[in-house]
Amino acid sequence: MSPGRVTAKRRLGQHFLVDENILRVIGRLADLRPDDIVLEIGPGLGVLTGYLAERVARVIAVEVDRSLEPQLAERLAGSRTVELLFGDALALDLAALEPPPGKLVANLPYNVATPIVVESLDGLPSIGRWCVMVQREVADRFFAAPGTKAYGAVSVLVQLVVERVGIHPVARTVFRPRPNVDSALVAFERRELPRDYATIKVVVQAAFAHRRKTLPNSLELAGVTSREQAAAALRELGLTPGARAEQLRPEQFPELAALVR
């Protein structure tokens, strides 16, 4: 299918995958198996969808752009392993899919890549492995170290739930239109969702909401707890009340959440 017949929509963060050479790398990082149920978000022109359909038991492809239906239908004609859903992946009840997907493999639209990954951590408990194409800076942010500029709420939430198992830089030439930023394939596997993760998520997001402020001030401004209680919690963790969120390691946030809850 030639991408020349379709115009990518910038507002949807579309950059269509057109170079099939990258598919083998995706297959390796996704550790594809014949019995896999795979969720793909943003199939675009169906290049990756077709590749997946030939190697796994079922592909559930979710596309927000209804205008791509003719191209997808043509490319996937005759495939009995693909279920194509049209809608916003962040609004659809993907947790109700049957059979539940065990892997998320996708060239994610740039404008929703981060929320899709973050929301899938607890919203799609059946997903055990992710292999996603994202902007390189997003891939770096997922696994950034404390104290670095890239480290933030997303880094903490991702690292509390998953472990990175692979990363591969992706040339801009594999997309149409060619993006102005570098991309990367990043693969990670689920460990275990921390207990009371919903509370932890609230605390983490509040902690990084005001990066220039101390953590007690940030938590108080977000309405999570008082400065006094947050300061006491930090002292319990062996930190000073003047600490900022980026100084805490991911594994310290569940302890912090338990102390200020």
N, C-alpha and C positions, 0 to 999 in steps of 0.2 A: 504494500500500500504506500503510495507516494505521499509524503507530508505536504507536497506542494498544493494538494487539493484542499487542505485544511489550514486555517489561520489560527495560530495559538492565541489564546486570550490572556493578556498580561494580568488582568484583574483576578484571574483564577490561578495565577502562578504557573501557567502551563509551559513546559519545555519538553517536547515530545522526544522519547527515546527512539532513535532511528538506526543506530549502529549495532548490528546484532553480535559483533565480536565481544561486547561486554557481557553478553548473556551467560557465557560459560563461567565468568567470574561470579556473577550473581548466583548461578546454580551451585557453585562450590561453597560460597560463603553462607548460602541458605541451607546447605546440607540437604538438598531435595531428595525425597524418598517416594517410592511409588504409592504409599498409603497416606501421604500427606494431604491435609485439607488446608489450602492456602488462601489467605485473604490478601487481595491486591487493591490498593486504593489509588485511584488515578491511572487507569490503564491507558488513557490517551488513544493512540492509534492501534493498540493491541499487540505491539511487538513482544513485550515481556509476557503478556497474557498467553499468546500462542505458544511461547517457549515453555511456560509453566504447564499448560494444558497437556503437553505431550509427555510430561514427566511425573505428574502427581495425580492423585485420585480425583481431586476436585479443586477448582479455582472459583472463588467468589470475588468478582471484580466490581468495585463500586466507583461509579463515575458521576460527577456532578454536572457535566456538560452534555446535555441531551443531544446537542447538534452532532456529536460524534457517533451517535447510534448507527448510521448507515455504514460508516467506515469499520466500526467494530463488528457489526453483523456480517459484513463481507469477509473480513479477515478471519473471523472465528466460525464461519459457516461450516456446518458438519461436525463441530466439536460438541461432544456430549458431556464433557467434563467441566464446562464453564457455565456459571450462573452470573448473569450480568444484571446489576442493580443500578438504577439511576437515582441519585440523591446526594445530599450533603453527608459525608461520612461522620461529621461531628454531630449531626442531628439524628441520624438513623439509629435504631436500636440494634447495633451489631452484636451485642451480647446475646441476643435472642436467635442468632443464626443457627440453623440445624442442617447438617452436623456442625458443631462448633469448630472454627478454624484453629489449628495448632501453630501456624506460622503466619507472620505478616511479611510479605515480600512485595516491595513496591518502589517505583520511582515517584516519590511523594511530591505533590505540588508544593512549590517553595513557600507559598503564603500560609499553608496549614501544616507543614511538616512537624514543627515542634509541638503544637497542641495535639496532633494525632498520636504522636509517640507518647507524650506525657499522659494523655487520657486513657490510652490503651493499657498502661501499666496496671491500673486497678480496674478499669472499665471492661477490659477483655481478658479475664483471668485464664481463658483457655489457651491464649497465645504463650508459647514457650520459647519461641525464637523469632527474632526480628532480623530482616536484612533489607535495609532501606537506603535509597539514594537520596541524599540531602546536600544542601550547600556545605562546603568544607567547614566553614565557621560554625555551622550548626553541629556537625559531627564532632568537632573539637570541643564545643560547649558541653555536649552530653557527658564527656568524660574528663572535663577540665579538673585540675588539681586545686585544692584550697589555696587562697591567697593570690591566684592569678586573675587577670582581667576577665577571662572567659567564664570563670567559676560563678555560678549563680543558683537560683532556685531549681532550674531545670537540671543542672548538674547533680544536685543533691538528690532530687526525686528519682532520676534515672539510676544513679549509682546505688541507691538503697534497694533497688528491685532487681537490677540486672548486672551481668558481667559481660564486658566486651570480649568477643572472640575473634574479631577480624575487622580490618579496615583496608580500603583500597582506593587510592586517588583515581578520579575519573576525569578524562579530558573533556574540554568543552565541546569538542567536535562530535561527540556522540549524540548531541541534542540538536533539535531544530525547533524554534530558532536557537542559535548559539547563545548561551547565557553570558553575562558579563562577570560572573563569579565562578570560582572553582567549585567542584562538587566532589563528593566521596561516597563510596559504599561503606556502610558500617553495619556490622552484625553483632548482635548481643543475645545472650540467653538469660531466661528468668532464673533467679535463685528462689527467693521466697518473699512474699509480700509481708512487710513488717506488721506486727500487731498494731491495731489502732491507726492504720495508715491514713485514714481520712483526717484525723486530728493532726498527725505529723505534717500532712500536706498543707493544712491551713497555717501551721506555725512556720513552716519553711517559706511559704510564699509571703507571709507577713514579715519575716525576718529580712528578706531581701527587697522589700517594697521601697525602702528608703536607704539606699546603699551608703549614703554619706553620713548617716546617723548611727549612733551606737545601737547595738541590738536591743537593749531595753527600751530605748526611745522608739525604735521602729515597731516593736511589738505593741507598745502602748498606743501609738498612733493608729495601728491597725485594729485596735480594740480587742486584742487577744488576751492581754494581761496588763498589770500595772508595771511601771518601771521598777518599783521596789521588788516585786515578786520575780521579775525577770533577772534583776541583778543578783538576787539571792540564788536563783537557779544557776547562773553562770559561776558564782562562787562555789557551788556544789560540784560543778564540773571542773573546777580547778582553773577557771578563767576569771579575768578581771571584769568588773561591771562596764568598763569602757570598750569591751570587745565588740567587734563588728561581725556580721553574719559570715562574711567570707573567710574568717579565721577558723570557723568550726569545720571539722571533718564531717562527711555525710553521716557517719555512724553516731555522731554526737547529737544529731537533731532528734532522734527518737527519745533520747534521755532528756533533752531539753523540753520536748513536748510533754513528757510524763510529769516533769517538775512544775510546769506552768499551767497544766490543764485545769 
